[in-house]
């Protein structure tokens, strides 16, 4: 049970980080990538996982969420406009 709580906490952090990057993209760069980040961030929040499980009987495993997070963050921090804007 402790492992599940830790994974939920990590999922919340991933989701909040993507929401933050989405808002920064909307304000500083362009709305389209910002909206994309915000929409994708909902996949990381545990209540969304509960909703998907109830309504569609689908659950996204944490490993898939981790891979998705890495695949999204890699180009964002590597070649994204926010990275250039802040010199990352």
GISUL-V717167 format. One record per helix or strand of 2 or more residues. SS is the DSSP state (A for helix, B for strand). FROM is the first residue (numbers start at 1). TO is the last residue. If there is no record, write none. Layout:
SS&FROM&TO  SS&FROM&TO
This chain:
A&2&29  A&31&41  A&46&56  A&62&79  A&81&86
